[in-house]
Amino acid sequence: MSPSRPSGPSPSLISGVRVAEGDPAAQLAAMAGYDRRLYERAGEVIVLLREAGRTEPELATAYAEGRRRGDETRWQVFSGWPAGTLREGLDVPGAVDVYAALCTVDVYTTLTVERGWQPERVERWWGAALGRELLAPGR
């Protein structure tokens, strides 16, 4: 049985990013909001898929494809920003890496389950942390 693989980013993510076009900080906040809602709704399924992928190659492929699509969306957004938007010394691949390290289902679970944060607090923290880590001062 082959897992279903929707192509491209979610329409709700694209819509949020487009609404914030021209405002990188708002785009980061929209992306963090999307991830928060995804993990709130399907975080346990994502973890199950990842863990089952250790022994089931098709599930490992499905998990990797989901991560790849997320990276591709972030690459498209970050590449569309004007020169000087990213923090000095940071390029698009590095920005995608930082985003991937911060906004994970594991970080979400640690903060909500282990630390008692509300999902909205995680979203706000992600948005602020992404802005600090990715954007040049004043952006």
Residue pairs with C-beta under 8 A, 6 or more apart in sequence:
1 58
2 58
3 58
3 59
3 61
3 62
5 62
5 65
7 69
8 69
9 69
9 70
9 72
9 73
10 34
12 34
12 37
13 30
13 31
13 34
13 73
14 73
16 30
16 31
16 33
16 34
17 27
17 30
17 31
17 77
19 26
19 30
20 26
20 27
20 29
20 30
21 27
24 81
24 85
24 134
24 135
24 139
25 127
25 131
25 135
25 139
27 77
28 127
28 130
28 131
28 134
28 135
29 123
29 127
31 73
31 74
31 77
31 99
31 103
31 130
32 103
32 123
32 126
32 127
32 130
33 123
33 127
35 103
35 108
35 123
35 126
36 108
36 119
36 120
36 122
36 123
36 126
38 46
39 46
39 105
39 108
39 109
39 119
40 108
40 119
43 105
43 108
43 109
46 63
46 66
46 105
47 105
47 109
49 59
49 62
49 63
49 66
50 63
52 59
53 59
53 60
53 61
53 62
53 63
53 64
54 60
67 100
70 100
71 96
71 100
74 95
74 96
74 99
74 100
75 92
75 93
75 96
78 86
78 92
78 95
78 96
78 134
79 92
84 136
84 139
85 135
85 136
85 139
86 92
86 95
86 134
86 135
86 136
87 133
87 134
87 135
87 136
87 137
88 136
90 98
90 134
95 134
98 130
98 133
98 134
99 130
99 134
102 126
102 129
102 130
102 133
103 126
103 130
107 122
108 119
108 122
111 117
111 121
111 122
111 125
112 118
112 119
112 122
117 125
131 139
